């Protein structure tokens, strides 16, 4: 059994205007064997300080590096709008994933991005530091 946790956000903001994906959390997994079941839970909070709706979306991947935003998809993207009245949005993801082959030195990455048709250059969604996590458990 292997367990690891990341409770420190790797980025402080998400670029709404350019829709640039970023790794928010990452956990190094030294070894995954074929048919291992990986239990993943993640939660993060963002703040929309703008006068327009901003979409937030996240997925979970298995990657070669802690900064990779593309890799083997573990959990599909889901998204929602954070309105000015909401001000805060919380994304929670939970997934059990069975490995189809053996892997060594891989990262489980939570990748997020944001977008809005009303955004201008420099507009960001703020990631709330210390309000989230990524937990990885391998059985």
C-alpha positions as CSV (number, residue, x, y, z in Angstrom):
1,X,0.0,0.0,0.0
2,X,1.2,3.5,-0.9
3,X,-0.2,6.8,0.3
4,X,0.9,10.3,-0.4
5,X,-0.6,13.8,-0.1
6,X,-0.1,17.2,-1.5
7,X,-1.6,20.1,0.5
8,X,0.4,23.0,-1.1
9,X,-0.9,24.7,-4.2
10,X,1.7,24.8,-7.0
11,X,0.2,28.0,-8.5
12,X,-1.6,30.9,-6.9
13,X,-3.8,32.0,-9.8
14,X,-5.4,30.6,-13.0
15,X,-5.2,32.8,-16.1
16,X,-8.8,33.4,-17.3
17,X,-8.0,35.3,-20.4
18,X,-5.4,32.9,-22.0
19,X,-7.1,29.7,-20.6
20,X,-3.7,28.3,-19.7
21,X,-3.9,24.9,-17.9
22,X,-1.8,24.6,-14.7
23,X,-0.9,21.8,-12.3
24,X,-2.5,22.8,-8.9
25,X,-1.5,19.6,-7.0
26,X,1.0,16.8,-7.8
27,X,2.0,13.6,-6.0
28,X,4.9,11.4,-7.1
29,X,4.1,7.7,-7.2
30,X,7.2,5.6,-7.2
31,X,5.7,2.4,-8.5
32,X,2.3,1.3,-9.9
33,X,1.7,-2.3,-10.9
34,X,-0.8,-3.5,-13.4
35,X,-4.2,-3.9,-11.9
36,X,-3.3,-1.7,-8.8
37,X,-6.3,0.4,-7.9
38,X,-5.5,4.0,-7.2
39,X,-7.9,5.9,-5.0
40,X,-7.7,9.7,-5.6
41,X,-9.4,12.5,-3.8
42,X,-8.8,16.2,-4.4
43,X,-10.4,19.5,-3.4
44,X,-9.6,23.1,-4.2
45,X,-11.1,26.5,-3.7
46,X,-10.9,29.5,-6.1
47,X,-12.2,33.0,-5.8
48,X,-13.7,35.1,-8.6
49,X,-13.0,38.8,-7.8
50,X,-14.4,40.0,-11.2
51,X,-17.8,41.4,-12.2
52,X,-18.4,38.5,-14.7
53,X,-18.8,34.8,-14.6
54,X,-15.7,32.7,-14.8
55,X,-15.6,29.0,-15.7
56,X,-13.3,26.7,-13.7
57,X,-12.4,23.2,-14.9
58,X,-10.2,20.4,-13.6
59,X,-9.1,16.9,-14.5
60,X,-6.7,14.4,-13.1
61,X,-3.8,12.8,-15.1
62,X,-0.9,10.4,-14.7
63,X,2.1,12.3,-16.0
64,X,5.9,12.0,-16.4
65,X,6.7,15.3,-14.5
66,X,5.1,17.3,-11.7
67,X,4.5,20.2,-14.2
68,X,2.9,18.2,-17.0
69,X,-0.6,19.3,-17.9
70,X,-1.0,16.4,-20.4
71,X,-0.7,12.7,-19.8
72,X,-2.8,9.6,-19.2
73,X,-6.3,10.8,-18.3
74,X,-7.4,9.4,-15.0
75,X,-10.5,11.5,-14.4
76,X,-12.4,13.5,-17.0
77,X,-12.8,17.3,-16.8
78,X,-15.8,18.9,-15.1
79,X,-16.6,22.6,-15.0
80,X,-18.9,25.2,-13.6
81,X,-19.2,29.0,-13.6
82,X,-18.4,31.0,-10.5
83,X,-20.6,34.0,-10.6
84,X,-19.7,37.4,-8.9
85,X,-22.4,36.7,-6.3
86,X,-21.0,33.2,-5.5
87,X,-17.5,34.8,-5.2
88,X,-16.0,31.4,-4.3
89,X,-16.1,28.0,-5.9
90,X,-15.0,24.6,-4.6
91,X,-14.1,21.7,-6.9
92,X,-14.0,18.2,-5.4
93,X,-12.9,15.2,-7.4
94,X,-12.9,11.6,-6.3
95,X,-11.9,8.7,-8.5
96,X,-10.8,5.0,-8.3
97,X,-8.6,4.1,-11.3
98,X,-7.2,0.7,-12.2
99,X,-3.8,0.7,-13.8
100,X,-3.7,-1.0,-17.2
101,X,0.1,-1.6,-17.1
102,X,3.1,-1.2,-14.8
103,X,4.5,2.4,-14.3
104,X,7.5,3.8,-12.5
105,X,8.1,7.3,-11.2
106,X,4.8,8.8,-12.4
107,X,3.0,11.8,-11.0
108,X,-0.7,12.1,-10.3
109,X,-1.5,15.8,-11.3
110,X,-4.6,17.8,-10.8
111,X,-4.8,20.1,-13.8
112,X,-7.1,23.2,-13.8
113,X,-7.9,26.0,-16.1
114,X,-10.3,28.9,-16.3
115,X,-12.1,30.9,-19.0
116,X,-14.6,33.7,-19.7
117,X,-15.6,35.5,-22.8
118,X,-15.5,38.7,-20.7
119,X,-11.9,38.4,-19.5
120,X,-9.2,40.8,-20.5
121,X,-5.4,40.2,-20.5
122,X,-4.2,39.8,-16.9
123,X,-7.5,38.5,-15.4
124,X,-7.0,35.7,-13.0
125,X,-8.9,33.4,-10.7
126,X,-7.3,33.2,-7.3
127,X,-6.5,29.8,-5.8
128,X,-7.2,29.9,-2.0
129,X,-3.9,28.7,-0.4
130,X,-4.3,26.0,2.2
131,X,-8.0,25.2,1.4
132,X,-7.3,22.1,-0.7
133,X,-5.5,18.8,-1.1
134,X,-4.7,15.8,-3.3
135,X,-4.6,12.4,-1.7
136,X,-3.4,9.3,-3.5
137,X,-3.8,5.8,-2.1
138,X,-2.7,2.7,-4.0
139,X,-4.2,-0.7,-3.1
